[in-house]
Amino acid sequence: MSQNKRNTTDSSNATNSQTAATLKSHVSFDTYPEEKLDKLMGKCWTDCLIKGGAGFGIGFLVTLLFIRRMWPPILGSSFGLGVSYKECERNLQSQTKCEAADKVNENKLA
């Protein structure tokens, strides 16, 4: 009889674990805003390093091949940093949506 009870509890535990696994795979929980911002800023910094470095590299090649001055790498890295800054700003504005102050005040009054 005790063996019979064990079998029923084992099967119910297996069913509960399967249900929990199914819920975990189908339900996506919202992340904290700080985590979302941290992820976006990480992308911004990575983009900044890549585009700034690419601009510096292209400017350095121009310096080696054509002009023997220092301004092409500086100009290239500046263009790369400017493009990455603008893209980061656009991503942050599109991902962080805030309500207008008028709508917030109307909701509190209603």
N, CA, C and O atoms as a GROMACS GRO file, in nm:
protein
  440
    1MET      N    1   0.081  -0.119   0.000
    1MET     CA    2   0.000   0.000   0.000
    1MET      C    3   0.086   0.126   0.000
    1MET      O    4   0.055   0.223  -0.069
    2SER      N    5   0.194   0.124   0.076
    2SER     CA    6   0.283   0.240   0.076
    2SER      C    7   0.351   0.256  -0.060
    2SER      O    8   0.380   0.368  -0.103
    3GLN      N    9   0.374   0.143  -0.127
    3GLN     CA   10   0.431   0.150  -0.260
    3GLN      C   11   0.332   0.214  -0.357
    3GLN      O   12   0.374   0.288  -0.446
    4ASN      N   13   0.206   0.188  -0.342
    4ASN     CA   14   0.102   0.244  -0.427
    4ASN      C   15   0.095   0.395  -0.410
    4ASN      O   16   0.078   0.468  -0.508
    5LYS      N   17   0.108   0.444  -0.286
    5LYS     CA   18   0.105   0.587  -0.260
    5LYS      C   19   0.228   0.656  -0.321
    5LYS      O   20   0.218   0.766  -0.374
    6ARG      N   21   0.342   0.589  -0.315
    6ARG     CA   22   0.462   0.646  -0.374
    6ARG      C   23   0.447   0.665  -0.524
    6ARG      O   24   0.489   0.767  -0.579
    7ASN      N   25   0.388   0.568  -0.588
    7ASN     CA   26   0.371   0.576  -0.733
    7ASN      C   27   0.279   0.692  -0.771
    7ASN      O   28   0.305   0.762  -0.870
    8THR      N   29   0.173   0.712  -0.694
    8THR     CA   30   0.082   0.821  -0.726
    8THR      C   31   0.147   0.956  -0.701
    8THR      O   32   0.127   1.050  -0.778
    9THR      N   33   0.225   0.967  -0.593
    9THR     CA   34   0.291   1.095  -0.567
    9THR      C   35   0.401   1.122  -0.668
    9THR      O   36   0.422   1.236  -0.707
   10ASP      N   37   0.471   1.018  -0.710
   10ASP     CA   38   0.575   1.037  -0.811
   10ASP      C   39   0.515   1.083  -0.943
   10ASP      O   40   0.573   1.168  -1.011
   11SER      N   41   0.402   1.028  -0.979
   11SER     CA   42   0.340   1.068  -1.106
   11SER      C   43   0.285   1.209  -1.096
   11SER      O   44   0.290   1.284  -1.195
   12SER      N   45   0.232   1.249  -0.979
   12SER     CA   46   0.183   1.386  -0.966
   12SER      C   47   0.298   1.485  -0.965
   12SER      O   48   0.285   1.594  -1.020
   13ASN      N   49   0.411   1.450  -0.903
   13ASN     CA   50   0.528   1.537  -0.906
   13ASN      C   51   0.582   1.551  -1.047
   13ASN      O   52   0.625   1.660  -1.086
   14ALA      N   53   0.581   1.443  -1.122
   14ALA     CA   54   0.628   1.449  -1.261
   14ALA      C   55   0.536   1.539  -1.342
   14ALA      O   56   0.583   1.616  -1.427
   15THR      N   57   0.405   1.530  -1.318
   15THR     CA   58   0.309   1.614  -1.391
   15THR      C   59   0.329   1.760  -1.354
   15THR      O   60   0.325   1.847  -1.441
   16ASN      N   61   0.351   1.789  -1.226
   16ASN     CA   62   0.373   1.926  -1.183
   16ASN      C   63   0.501   1.984  -1.243
   16ASN      O   64   0.503   2.100  -1.284
   17SER      N   65   0.607   1.904  -1.249
   17SER     CA   66   0.732   1.954  -1.306
   17SER      C   67   0.717   1.977  -1.456
   17SER      O   68   0.776   2.070  -1.510
   18GLN      N   69   0.639   1.891  -1.523
   18GLN     CA   70   0.616   1.911  -1.666
   18GLN      C   71   0.534   2.037  -1.689
   18GLN      O   72   0.561   2.113  -1.782
   19THR      N   73   0.434   2.060  -1.605
   19THR     CA   74   0.352   2.180  -1.617
   19THR      C   75   0.436   2.304  -1.592
   19THR      O   76   0.423   2.404  -1.664
   20ALA      N   77   0.521   2.300  -1.492
   20ALA     CA   78   0.607   2.414  -1.462
   20ALA      C   79   0.704   2.441  -1.576
   20ALA      O   80   0.730   2.556  -1.611
   21ALA      N   81   0.757   2.334  -1.635
   21ALA     CA   82   0.848   2.352  -1.748
   21ALA      C   83   0.775   2.411  -1.868
   21ALA      O   84   0.830   2.494  -1.941
   22THR      N   85   0.650   2.366  -1.888
   22THR     CA   86   0.572   2.420  -1.999
   22THR      C   87   0.541   2.567  -1.976
   22THR      O   88   0.548   2.646  -2.070
   23LEU      N   89   0.508   2.606  -1.853
   23LEU     CA   90   0.479   2.746  -1.824
   23LEU      C   91   0.603   2.832  -1.842
   23LEU      O   92   0.596   2.943  -1.894
   24LYS      N   93   0.716   2.781  -1.799
   24LYS     CA   94   0.839   2.859  -1.812
   24LYS      C   95   0.874   2.883  -1.958
   24LYS      O   96   0.925   2.990  -1.994
   25SER      N   97   0.848   2.785  -2.043
   25SER     CA   98   0.884   2.801  -2.183
   25SER      C   99   0.786   2.891  -2.258
   25SER      O  100   0.825   2.955  -2.355
   26HIS      N  101   0.660   2.897  -2.215
   26HIS     CA  102   0.560   2.974  -2.288
   26HIS      C  103   0.538   3.114  -2.232
   26HIS      O  104   0.497   3.204  -2.306
   27VAL      N  105   0.565   3.135  -2.105
   27VAL     CA  106   0.540   3.264  -2.043
   27VAL      C  107   0.670   3.342  -2.041
   27VAL      O  108   0.772   3.293  -1.993
   28SER      N  109   0.667   3.464  -2.093
   28SER     CA  110   0.785   3.549  -2.085
   28SER      C  111   0.758   3.659  -1.982
   28SER      O  112   0.661   3.734  -1.993
   29PHE      N  113   0.842   3.665  -1.884
   29PHE     CA  114   0.825   3.763  -1.779
   29PHE      C  115   0.892   3.894  -1.820
   29PHE      O  116   0.995   3.894  -1.887
   30ASP      N  117   0.832   4.004  -1.780
   30ASP     CA  118   0.891   4.134  -1.811
   30ASP      C  119   1.020   4.152  -1.732
   30ASP      O  120   1.032   4.109  -1.617
   31THR      N  121   1.115   4.216  -1.795
   31THR     CA  122   1.240   4.243  -1.727
   31THR      C  123   1.231   4.379  -1.660
   31THR      O  124   1.143   4.459  -1.690
   32TYR      N  125   1.322   4.404  -1.570
   32TYR     CA  126   1.326   4.533  -1.503
   32TYR      C  127   1.371   4.639  -1.603
   32TYR      O  128   1.447   4.608  -1.695
   33PRO      N  129   1.326   4.763  -1.586
   33PRO     CA  130   1.369   4.870  -1.677
   33PRO      C  131   1.520   4.892  -1.673
   33PRO      O  132   1.581   4.930  -1.773
   34GLU      N  133   1.581   4.868  -1.557
   34GLU     CA  134   1.725   4.887  -1.546
   34GLU      C  135   1.799   4.786  -1.633
   34GLU      O  136   1.901   4.819  -1.694
   35GLU      N  137   1.747   4.663  -1.639
   35GLU     CA  138   1.810   4.562  -1.723
   35GLU      C  139   1.796   4.597  -1.870
   35GLU      O  140   1.889   4.577  -1.948
   36LYS      N  141   1.680   4.650  -1.907
   36LYS     CA  142   1.658   4.690  -2.045
   36LYS      C  143   1.753   4.804  -2.083
   36LYS      O  144   1.812   4.804  -2.191
   37LEU      N  145   1.766   4.902  -1.994
   37LEU     CA  146   1.855   5.015  -2.019
   37LEU      C  147   2.000   4.969  -2.025
   37LEU      O  148   2.078   5.017  -2.108
   38ASP      N  149   2.037   4.876  -1.936
   38ASP     CA  150   2.173   4.824  -1.936
   38ASP      C  151   2.205   4.753  -2.067
   38ASP      O  152   2.314   4.768  -2.121
   39LYS      N  153   2.109   4.677  -2.119
   39LYS     CA  154   2.129   4.608  -2.246
   39LYS      C  155   2.143   4.707  -2.361
   39LYS      O  156   2.228   4.690  -2.448
   40LEU      N  157   2.059   4.810  -2.361
   40LEU     CA  158   2.067   4.912  -2.465
   40LEU      C  159   2.199   4.988  -2.460
   40LEU      O  160   2.259   5.016  -2.563
   41MET      N  161   2.243   5.023  -2.340
   41MET     CA  162   2.369   5.095  -2.327
   41MET      C  163   2.488   5.008  -2.367
   41MET      O  164   2.586   5.057  -2.422
   42GLY      N  165   2.479   4.879  -2.339
   42GLY     CA  166   2.584   4.787  -2.384
   42GLY      C  167   2.593   4.783  -2.535
   42GLY      O  168   2.703   4.781  -2.592
   43LYS      N  169   2.476   4.782  -2.601
   43LYS     CA  170   2.475   4.787  -2.747
   43LYS      C  171   2.533   4.918  -2.798
   43LYS      O  172   2.605   4.921  -2.897
   44CYS      N  173   2.500   5.027  -2.729
   44CYS     CA  174   2.551   5.158  -2.770
   44CYS      C  175   2.703   5.164  -2.760
   44CYS      O  176   2.769   5.211  -2.852
   45TRP      N  177   2.758   5.115  -2.649
   45TRP     CA  178   2.903   5.118  -2.632
   45TRP      C  179   2.972   5.029  -2.734
   45TRP      O  180   3.077   5.065  -2.788
   46THR      N  181   2.914   4.913  -2.760
   46THR     CA  182   2.973   4.824  -2.860
   46THR      C  183   2.970   4.888  -2.998
   46THR      O  184   3.069   4.883  -3.072
   47ASP      N  185   2.857   4.948  -3.032
   47ASP     CA  186   2.843   5.016  -3.160
   47ASP      C  187   2.943   5.131  -3.172
   47ASP      O  188   3.001   5.154  -3.278
   48CYS      N  189   2.961   5.202  -3.063
   48CYS     CA  190   3.055   5.315  -3.061
   48CYS      C  191   3.198   5.268  -3.087
   48CYS      O  192   3.271   5.329  -3.165
   49LEU      N  193   3.238   5.160  -3.021
   49LEU     CA  194   3.373   5.108  -3.041
   49LEU      C  195   3.394   5.057  -3.183
   49LEU      O  196   3.499   5.080  -3.243
   50ILE      N  197   3.295   4.988  -3.236
   50ILE     CA  198   3.309   4.931  -3.370
   50ILE      C  199   3.315   5.040  -3.476
   50ILE      O  200   3.404   5.041  -3.560
   51LYS      N  201   3.219   5.132  -3.471
   51LYS     CA  202   3.214   5.235  -3.575
   51LYS      C  203   3.327   5.336  -3.561
   51LYS      O  204   3.382   5.382  -3.661
   52GLY      N  205   3.362   5.371  -3.439
   52GLY     CA  206   3.476   5.461  -3.419
   52GLY      C  207   3.606   5.398  -3.463
   52GLY      O  208   3.690   5.462  -3.526
   53GLY      N  209   3.622   5.270  -3.430
   53GLY     CA  210   3.742   5.198  -3.473
   53GLY      C  211   3.750   5.181  -3.624
   53GLY      O  212   3.857   5.193  -3.683
   54ALA      N  213   3.635   5.153  -3.686
   54ALA     CA  214   3.634   5.139  -3.832
   54ALA      C  215   3.667   5.271  -3.899
   54ALA      O  216   3.742   5.275  -3.996
   55GLY      N  217   3.613   5.381  -3.846
   55GLY     CA  218   3.645   5.512  -3.901
   55GLY      C  219   3.792   5.546  -3.885
   55GLY      O  220   3.854   5.601  -3.976
   56PHE      N  221   3.848   5.512  -3.769
   56PHE     CA  222   3.991   5.536  -3.747
   56PHE      C  223   4.075   5.452  -3.842
   56PHE      O  224   4.175   5.499  -3.896
   57GLY      N  225   4.035   5.327  -3.862
   57GLY     CA  226   4.108   5.239  -3.952
   57GLY      C  227   4.106   5.289  -4.096
   57GLY      O  228   4.209   5.287  -4.164
   58ILE      N  229   3.991   5.332  -4.142
   58ILE     CA  230   3.981   5.385  -4.279
   58ILE      C  231   4.065   5.513  -4.291
   58ILE      O  232   4.134   5.533  -4.390
   59GLY      N  233   4.057   5.598  -4.190
   59GLY     CA  234   4.138   5.720  -4.191
   59GLY      C  235   4.288   5.689  -4.189
   59GLY      O  236   4.366   5.759  -4.252
   60PHE      N  237   4.326   5.586  -4.116
   60PHE     CA  238   4.466   5.548  -4.110
   60PHE      C  239   4.515   5.496  -4.246
   60PHE      O  240   4.626   5.525  -4.289
   61LEU      N  241   4.429   5.418  -4.314
   61LEU     CA  242   4.464   5.371  -4.448
   61LEU      C  243   4.479   5.488  -4.546
   61LEU      O  244   4.570   5.488  -4.630
   62VAL      N  245   4.392   5.585  -4.536
   62VAL     CA  246   4.402   5.704  -4.622
   62VAL      C  247   4.533   5.776  -4.592
   62VAL      O  248   4.600   5.826  -4.683
   63THR      N  249   4.568   5.782  -4.464
   63THR     CA  250   4.693   5.847  -4.427
   63THR      C  251   4.813   5.774  -4.486
   63THR      O  252   4.906   5.837  -4.536
   64LEU      N  253   4.812   5.641  -4.479
   64LEU     CA  254   4.924   5.565  -4.532
   64LEU      C  255   4.934   5.573  -4.683
   64LEU      O  256   5.044   5.579  -4.738
   65LEU      N  257   4.819   5.572  -4.750
   65LEU     CA  258   4.821   5.566  -4.896
   65LEU      C  259   4.833   5.701  -4.964
   65LEU      O  260   4.903   5.714  -5.064
   66PHE      N  261   4.765   5.802  -4.913
   66PHE     CA  262   4.755   5.927  -4.988
   66PHE      C  263   4.817   6.047  -4.917
   66PHE      O  264   4.906   6.112  -4.972
   67ILE      N  265   4.771   6.076  -4.799
   67ILE     CA  266   4.807   6.201  -4.731
   67ILE      C  267   4.888   6.166  -4.607
   67ILE      O  268   4.850   6.077  -4.531
   68ARG      N  269   4.998   6.234  -4.586
   68ARG     CA  270   5.080   6.207  -4.469
   68ARG      C  271   5.047   6.305  -4.356
   68ARG      O  272   5.135   6.375  -4.306
   69ARG      N  273   4.921   6.308  -4.316
   69ARG     CA  274   4.877   6.396  -4.207
   69ARG      C  275   4.802   6.312  -4.103
   69ARG      O  276   4.770   6.196  -4.127
   70MET      N  277   4.775   6.372  -3.990
   70MET     CA  278   4.705   6.302  -3.883
   70MET      C  279   4.554   6.324  -3.885
   70MET      O  280   4.482   6.252  -3.816
   71TRP      N  281   4.505   6.420  -3.962
   71TRP     CA  282   4.362   6.452  -3.955
   71TRP      C  283   4.270   6.347  -4.017
   71TRP      O  284   4.156   6.340  -3.972
   72PRO      N  285   4.307   6.264  -4.116
   72PRO     CA  286   4.211   6.164  -4.166
   72PRO      C  287   4.167   6.060  -4.061
   72PRO      O  288   4.048   6.030  -4.055
   73PRO      N  289   4.258   6.005  -3.978
   73PRO     CA  290   4.208   5.912  -3.876
   73PRO      C  291   4.119   5.980  -3.773
   73PRO      O  292   4.021   5.922  -3.726
   74ILE      N  293   4.154   6.104  -3.738
   74ILE     CA  294   4.072   6.176  -3.641
   74ILE      C  295   3.934   6.206  -3.700
   74ILE      O  296   3.832   6.192  -3.632
   75LEU      N  297   3.932   6.247  -3.824
   75LEU     CA  298   3.806   6.277  -3.890
   75LEU      C  299   3.721   6.151  -3.907
   75LEU      O  300   3.600   6.153  -3.885
   76GLY      N  301   3.785   6.041  -3.946
   76GLY     CA  302   3.713   5.915  -3.964
   76GLY      C  303   3.654   5.864  -3.834
   76GLY      O  304   3.539   5.820  -3.831
   77SER      N  305   3.732   5.869  -3.727
   77SER     CA  306   3.679   5.823  -3.598
   77SER      C  307   3.569   5.916  -3.548
   77SER      O  308   3.475   5.871  -3.482
   78SER      N  309   3.580   6.045  -3.577
   78SER     CA  310   3.474   6.139  -3.538
   78SER      C  311   3.344   6.110  -3.610
   78SER      O  312   3.237   6.113  -3.550
   79PHE      N  313   3.354   6.081  -3.740
   79PHE     CA  314   3.233   6.044  -3.815
   79PHE      C  315   3.171   5.915  -3.760
   79PHE      O  316   3.049   5.906  -3.744
   80GLY      N  317   3.255   5.817  -3.730
   80GLY     CA  318   3.205   5.691  -3.675
   80GLY      C  319   3.137   5.709  -3.541
   80GLY      O  320   3.032   5.651  -3.515
   81LEU      N  321   3.198   5.790  -3.456
   81LEU     CA  322   3.138   5.816  -3.324
   81LEU      C  323   3.008   5.894  -3.336
   81LEU      O  324   2.914   5.870  -3.260
   82GLY      N  325   3.003   5.987  -3.430
   82GLY     CA  326   2.880   6.064  -3.450
   82GLY      C  327   2.765   5.979  -3.499
   82GLY      O  328   2.652   5.995  -3.453
   83VAL      N  329   2.793   5.888  -3.591
   83VAL     CA  330   2.689   5.798  -3.642
   83VAL      C  331   2.641   5.706  -3.531
   83VAL      O  332   2.521   5.683  -3.517
   84SER      N  333   2.734   5.651  -3.452
   84SER     CA  334   2.693   5.561  -3.344
   84SER      C  335   2.614   5.636  -3.236
   84SER      O  336   2.521   5.580  -3.178
   85TYR      N  337   2.650   5.761  -3.209
   85TYR     CA  338   2.576   5.840  -3.110
   85TYR      C  339   2.432   5.862  -3.157
   85TYR      O  340   2.338   5.847  -3.079
   86LYS      N  341   2.417   5.897  -3.284
   86LYS     CA  342   2.283   5.924  -3.336
   86LYS      C  343   2.197   5.796  -3.334
   86LYS      O  344   2.079   5.801  -3.301
   87GLU      N  345   2.257   5.684  -3.369
   87GLU     CA  346   2.183   5.558  -3.368
   87GLU      C  347   2.146   5.516  -3.226
   87GLU      O  348   2.038   5.463  -3.202
   88CYS      N  349   2.237   5.540  -3.132
   88CYS     CA  350   2.209   5.509  -2.991
   88CYS      C  351   2.095   5.596  -2.939
   88CYS      O  352   2.007   5.547  -2.868
   89GLU      N  353   2.097   5.722  -2.974
   89GLU     CA  354   1.991   5.813  -2.932
   89GLU      C  355   1.856   5.769  -2.987
   89GLU      O  356   1.755   5.772  -2.916
   90ARG      N  357   1.854   5.728  -3.114
   90ARG     CA  358   1.730   5.681  -3.176
   90ARG      C  359   1.680   5.553  -3.109
   90ARG      O  360   1.560   5.539  -3.085
   91ASN      N  361   1.772   5.459  -3.080
   91ASN     CA  362   1.732   5.336  -3.013
   91ASN      C  363   1.677   5.361  -2.874
   91ASN      O  364   1.577   5.300  -2.834
   92LEU      N  365   1.740   5.450  -2.799
   92LEU     CA  366   1.693   5.479  -2.664
   92LEU      C  367   1.556   5.547  -2.666
   92LEU      O  368   1.472   5.517  -2.581
   93GLN      N  369   1.534   5.637  -2.760
   93GLN     CA  370   1.404   5.703  -2.768
   93GLN      C  371   1.294   5.608  -2.810
   93GLN      O  372   1.180   5.619  -2.763
   94SER      N  373   1.325   5.515  -2.899
   94SER     CA  374   1.221   5.422  -2.944
   94SER      C  375   1.191   5.315  -2.839
   94SER      O  376   1.078   5.267  -2.831
   95GLN      N  377   1.289   5.278  -2.757
   95GLN     CA  378   1.269   5.173  -2.658
   95GLN      C  379   1.211   5.224  -2.527
   95GLN      O  380   1.141   5.150  -2.458
   96THR      N  381   1.239   5.346  -2.492
   96THR     CA  382   1.188   5.400  -2.366
   96THR      C  383   1.071   5.492  -2.398
   96THR      O  384   1.090   5.608  -2.435
   97LYS      N  385   0.952   5.439  -2.382
   97LYS     CA  386   0.831   5.516  -2.413
   97LYS      C  387   0.773   5.570  -2.283
   97LYS      O  388   0.744   5.493  -2.191
   98CYS      N  389   0.757   5.697  -2.276
   98CYS     CA  390   0.701   5.761  -2.158
   98CYS      C  391   0.570   5.828  -2.195
   98CYS      O  392   0.551   5.874  -2.308
   99GLU      N  393   0.480   5.833  -2.098
   99GLU     CA  394   0.354   5.902  -2.122
   99GLU      C  395   0.374   6.052  -2.102
   99GLU      O  396   0.460   6.096  -2.025
  100ALA      N  397   0.296   6.128  -2.174
  100ALA     CA  398   0.302   6.273  -2.157
  100ALA      C  399   0.250   6.310  -2.018
  100ALA      O  400   0.168   6.238  -1.961
  101ALA      N  401   0.296   6.421  -1.966
  101ALA     CA  402   0.257   6.463  -1.831
  101ALA      C  403   0.107   6.492  -1.824
  101ALA      O  404   0.046   6.471  -1.719
  102ASP      N  405   0.047   6.539  -1.933
  102ASP     CA  406  -0.097   6.566  -1.933
  102ASP      C  407  -0.176   6.439  -1.912
  102ASP      O  408  -0.273   6.438  -1.836
  103LYS      N  409  -0.138   6.331  -1.977
  103LYS     CA  410  -0.210   6.205  -1.964
  103LYS      C  411  -0.195   6.147  -1.825
  103LYS      O  412  -0.290   6.090  -1.772
  104VAL      N  413  -0.078   6.161  -1.765
  104VAL     CA  414  -0.056   6.110  -1.630
  104VAL      C  415  -0.144   6.187  -1.532
  104VAL      O  416  -0.206   6.126  -1.445
  105ASN      N  417  -0.150   6.320  -1.544
  105ASN     CA  418  -0.231   6.400  -1.454
  105ASN      C  419  -0.380   6.370  -1.473
  105ASN      O  420  -0.455   6.370  -1.375
  106GLU      N  421  -0.425   6.346  -1.597
  106GLU     CA  422  -0.566   6.313  -1.621
  106GLU      C  423  -0.601   6.181  -1.557
  106GLU      O  424  -0.711   6.167  -1.504
  107ASN      N  425  -0.512   6.082  -1.562
  107ASN     CA  426  -0.538   5.952  -1.503
  107ASN      C  427  -0.547   5.960  -1.350
  107ASN      O  428  -0.625   5.888  -1.289
  108LYS      N  429  -0.468   6.046  -1.290
  108LYS     CA  430  -0.474   6.061  -1.145
  108LYS      C  431  -0.603   6.130  -1.101
  108LYS      O  432  -0.657   6.099  -0.995
  109LEU      N  433  -0.652   6.223  -1.182
  109LEU     CA  434  -0.773   6.296  -1.146
  109LEU      C  435  -0.898   6.211  -1.166
  109LEU      O  436  -0.996   6.227  -1.093
  110ALA      N  437  -0.894   6.122  -1.262
  110ALA     CA  438  -1.014   6.043  -1.295
  110ALA      C  439  -1.039   5.930  -1.200
  110ALA      O  440  -1.136   5.856  -1.216
   0.00000   0.00000   0.00000
